[in-house]
Protein backbone atom coordinates (compact mmCIF):
# COMPACT_ATOMS: atom_id res chain seq x y z
CA UNK A 1 0.00 0.00 0.00
CA UNK A 2 2.82 2.41 0.81
CA UNK A 3 4.47 1.55 -2.49
CA UNK A 4 1.25 2.18 -4.40
CA UNK A 5 0.88 5.51 -2.66
CA UNK A 6 4.47 6.44 -3.47
CA UNK A 7 3.94 5.42 -7.10
CA UNK A 8 0.81 7.60 -7.27
CA UNK A 9 2.73 10.57 -5.86
CA UNK A 10 5.58 9.98 -8.32
CA UNK A 11 3.10 9.73 -11.21
CA UNK A 12 1.42 12.96 -10.06
CA UNK A 13 4.70 14.92 -9.98
CA UNK A 14 5.86 13.33 -13.22
CA UNK A 15 2.61 14.44 -14.84
CA UNK A 16 3.08 17.97 -13.52
CA UNK A 17 6.65 18.08 -14.87
CA UNK A 18 5.50 16.78 -18.26
CA UNK A 19 2.70 19.35 -18.37
CA UNK A 20 5.14 22.13 -17.46
CA UNK A 21 7.54 21.11 -20.26
CA UNK A 22 4.67 20.87 -22.74
CA UNK A 23 3.26 24.23 -21.59
CA UNK A 24 6.66 25.90 -21.86
CA UNK A 25 7.21 24.48 -25.34
CA UNK A 26 3.77 25.59 -26.51
CA UNK A 27 4.19 29.01 -24.90
CA UNK A 28 7.61 29.41 -26.49
CA UNK A 29 6.25 28.48 -29.92
CA UNK A 30 3.29 30.87 -29.57
CA UNK A 31 5.52 33.65 -28.28
CA UNK A 32 7.97 33.14 -31.11
CA UNK A 33 5.18 33.22 -33.71
CA UNK A 34 3.60 36.33 -32.18
CA UNK A 35 6.97 38.04 -31.87
CA UNK A 36 7.82 37.23 -35.47
CA UNK A 37 4.47 38.59 -36.68
CA UNK A 38 4.81 41.77 -34.59
CA UNK A 39 8.40 42.27 -35.73
CA UNK A 40 7.40 41.80 -39.35
CA UNK A 41 4.55 44.31 -39.01
CA UNK A 42 6.77 46.85 -37.24
CA UNK A 43 9.53 46.40 -39.82
CA UNK A 44 7.06 46.84 -42.66
CA UNK A 45 5.64 50.01 -41.09
CA UNK A 46 9.11 51.44 -40.46
CA UNK A 47 10.24 50.58 -43.99
CA UNK A 48 7.14 52.19 -45.46
CA UNK A 49 7.66 55.36 -43.41
CA UNK A 50 11.35 55.54 -44.33
CA UNK A 51 10.58 54.95 -48.01
CA UNK A 52 7.92 57.64 -47.97
CA UNK A 53 10.28 60.13 -46.33
CA UNK A 54 13.09 59.31 -48.76
CA UNK A 55 10.74 59.59 -51.74
CA UNK A 56 9.44 62.93 -50.52
CA UNK A 57 12.97 64.27 -50.02
CA UNK A 58 14.07 63.04 -53.45
CA UNK A 59 11.00 64.55 -55.10
CA UNK A 60 11.60 67.85 -53.36
CA UNK A 61 15.25 67.91 -54.44
CA UNK A 62 14.34 67.01 -58.03
CA UNK A 63 11.67 69.70 -58.12
CA UNK A 64 14.08 72.28 -56.77
CA UNK A 65 16.73 71.36 -59.36
CA UNK A 66 14.16 71.43 -62.14
CA UNK A 67 12.98 74.86 -61.00
CA UNK A 68 16.53 76.21 -61.12
CA UNK A 69 16.98 74.90 -64.66
CA UNK A 70 13.68 76.41 -65.81
CA UNK A 71 14.57 79.75 -64.25
CA UNK A 72 17.99 79.69 -65.87
CA UNK A 73 16.48 78.89 -69.27
CA UNK A 74 14.01 81.76 -68.92
CA UNK A 75 16.77 84.16 -67.86
CA UNK A 76 19.00 83.13 -70.76
CA UNK A 77 16.06 83.46 -73.18
CA UNK A 78 15.54 87.01 -71.91
CA UNK A 79 19.17 87.81 -72.66
CA UNK A 80 20.35 88.02 -69.03
CA UNK A 81 24.14 87.58 -68.92
CA UNK A 82 25.46 84.16 -67.92
CA UNK A 83 27.20 85.63 -64.86
CA UNK A 84 23.87 86.87 -63.50
CA UNK A 85 22.22 83.51 -64.21
CA UNK A 86 25.01 81.80 -62.24
CA UNK A 87 24.60 84.25 -59.38
CA UNK A 88 20.84 83.91 -59.03
CA UNK A 89 20.40 80.20 -59.75
CA UNK A 90 23.58 78.86 -58.13
CA UNK A 91 24.14 76.71 -61.21
CA UNK A 92 27.68 76.00 -62.29
CA UNK A 93 29.22 77.37 -65.48
CA UNK A 94 29.13 73.83 -66.91
CA UNK A 95 25.42 73.45 -66.15
CA UNK A 96 24.60 76.78 -67.78
CA UNK A 97 26.76 75.99 -70.83
CA UNK A 98 24.96 72.65 -71.14
CA UNK A 99 21.60 74.46 -70.96
CA UNK A 100 22.68 76.89 -73.65
CA UNK A 101 23.81 74.02 -75.87
CA UNK A 102 20.57 72.10 -75.38
CA UNK A 103 18.57 75.26 -76.04
CA UNK A 104 20.44 76.04 -79.24
CA UNK A 105 20.12 72.47 -80.55
CA UNK A 106 16.30 72.59 -80.38
C-alpha positions in Angstrom: 0.0 0.0 0.0 2.8 2.4 0.8 4.5 1.6 -2.5 1.3 2.2 -4.4 0.9 5.5 -2.7 4.5 6.4 -3.5 3.9 5.4 -7.1 0.8 7.6 -7.3 2.7 10.6 -5.9 5.6 10.0 -8.3 3.1 9.7 -11.2 1.4 13.0 -10.1 4.7 14.9 -10.0 5.9 13.3 -13.2 2.6 14.4 -14.8 3.1 18.0 -13.5 6.7 18.1 -14.9 5.5 16.8 -18.3 2.7 19.3 -18.4 5.1 22.1 -17.5 7.5 21.1 -20.3 4.7 20.9 -22.7 3.3 24.2 -21.6 6.7 25.9 -21.9 7.2 24.5 -25.3 3.8 25.6 -26.5 4.2 29.0 -24.9 7.6 29.4 -26.5 6.2 28.5 -29.9 3.3 30.9 -29.6 5.5 33.7 -28.3 8.0 33.1 -31.1 5.2 33.2 -33.7 3.6 36.3 -32.2 7.0 38.0 -31.9 7.8 37.2 -35.5 4.5 38.6 -36.7 4.8 41.8 -34.6 8.4 42.3 -35.7 7.4 41.8 -39.3 4.5 44.3 -39.0 6.8 46.8 -37.2 9.5 46.4 -39.8 7.1 46.8 -42.7 5.6 50.0 -41.1 9.1 51.4 -40.5 10.2 50.6 -44.0 7.1 52.2 -45.5 7.7 55.4 -43.4 11.4 55.5 -44.3 10.6 55.0 -48.0 7.9 57.6 -48.0 10.3 60.1 -46.3 13.1 59.3 -48.8 10.7 59.6 -51.7 9.4 62.9 -50.5 13.0 64.3 -50.0 14.1 63.0 -53.5 11.0 64.6 -55.1 11.6 67.9 -53.4 15.3 67.9 -54.4 14.3 67.0 -58.0 11.7 69.7 -58.1 14.1 72.3 -56.8 16.7 71.4 -59.4 14.2 71.4 -62.1 13.0 74.9 -61.0 16.5 76.2 -61.1 17.0 74.9 -64.7 13.7 76.4 -65.8 14.6 79.8 -64.2 18.0 79.7 -65.9 16.5 78.9 -69.3 14.0 81.8 -68.9 16.8 84.2 -67.9 19.0 83.1 -70.8 16.1 83.5 -73.2 15.5 87.0 -71.9 19.2 87.8 -72.7 20.3 88.0 -69.0 24.1 87.6 -68.9 25.5 84.2 -67.9 27.2 85.6 -64.9 23.9 86.9 -63.5 22.2 83.5 -64.2 25.0 81.8 -62.2 24.6 84.3 -59.4 20.8 83.9 -59.0 20.4 80.2 -59.8 23.6 78.9 -58.1 24.1 76.7 -61.2 27.7 76.0 -62.3 29.2 77.4 -65.5 29.1 73.8 -66.9 25.4 73.5 -66.2 24.6 76.8 -67.8 26.8 76.0 -70.8 25.0 72.7 -71.1 21.6 74.5 -71.0 22.7 76.9 -73.6 23.8 74.0 -75.9 20.6 72.1 -75.4 18.6 75.3 -76.0 20.4 76.0 -79.2 20.1 72.5 -80.5 16.3 72.6 -80.4 
